[in-house]
Amino acid sequence: MAHWVRFSRAGAAGFGTLDGDAIAVHSGNMFNGAQPTGERLALTEVELLAPTEPTKIIALWNNFHALAAKLNSPVPADPLYLLKAGSCLAHPGAEVRRPPSYDGKVVYEGELGIVIGRTATNVSEEEAEACIFGYTCVNDITAADIINKDPTFAQWVRAKSFDGFGPFGPAVATGIDPATLVVRTVLNGEERQRYPISDMVFSTRQLVSRISHDMTLNPGDVICCGTSIGVGTMKAPTNAVDIVIEGIGTLSNTFVQ
């Protein structure tokens, strides 16, 4: 198991693996042939960045049996998903601000993110496993009132693509079994979500395979696996949100009204 991170130091970006309170710096390509340089940096010396630079962020809807049952929604025959704009990306620890053009409900959605490690086009479920580099924590922030604002068109992309609405990280964990993971969301010190990844309608391998038949997945791309019961509004003037997945880490961000 390894935990890969990207960081900024003195205005320059780098990457490496976590080793306690330090980063073992690597050179080359994170996804193919990365080599340790021998340099170590304390976490206090750097600013963590989103761990990859995705060409696209894919977000699943209705991918957990428990939430589908609560919403009385049928289990889908195929993955239901949308794209979040790349400009919505936010780094671990970043402050996310309410869009000035929107005064409705803004909700958190704690999720597992799949990080692609090699190009995937029309891959089988068996081949999909080799295309998955690892897993990360995601907060799929959503301006909930926008989705159904216009009865003629569900505005999922707009609702989920405001600047800052796509934080993920702090690391990409490799060598873990996603089916054993549990996602927790903690809002202002109170646990609001706790659900098992094993409850997903489509497994991580199925998601990568199915989506790769629709579009090519590139190294660094992120598939947000969808969320389950416990999604809620961030109501306080300042909201501390932690997405916690043991084995990956804790993604912490602040949402300010």
C-alpha angles and dihedrals in degrees: 000000000000134000113217122200139176120219144180122226125173089346095306125110123225140160141216146133129291117250109178108295093347141069122233099217118226134192132211122032121342091216100042127033102340112178128201113243095201092244119125125197127193113237087237089064096059144047113234116233130199100289096239139022102233123202085211141007114215119198125198126219125203096004099139125076094215095055093043089054092048092050092042088235121151117246105259122244091217132025112279111213148153136199124250115210114257089231090067091071116124130186126239109277093019122143111238116203130206111259108256090225095057131065101170135096119314114195136193122228116190111208146164114247125210113214116207116224104182136025111280123195122162093340125170122237089258092051091044092071091065090050093059112091096183147293137282142180120264135190105201095199113199137192090219100190092058096062096076099020091113110046091207097058134027106227101208097145094049092046092053103035107067114129109283096015093116111062116161138165146011086190143350110239118209129194097034132124107237093202089069095054129106123202119217127185119198118192117193091337096312121108110236103166134035118160138146123246087219087076092068117126091216118033122227092260091049091050093051092046096046095044092046087062088058100042139356113265116216131205109278095025115136128218111197103211096213130254138262139211119334104051109154147169123271100228107162121094087247120023126194109205124188123186105198125192113168108228092031107047142240124303108205125189138155124228114203123195 
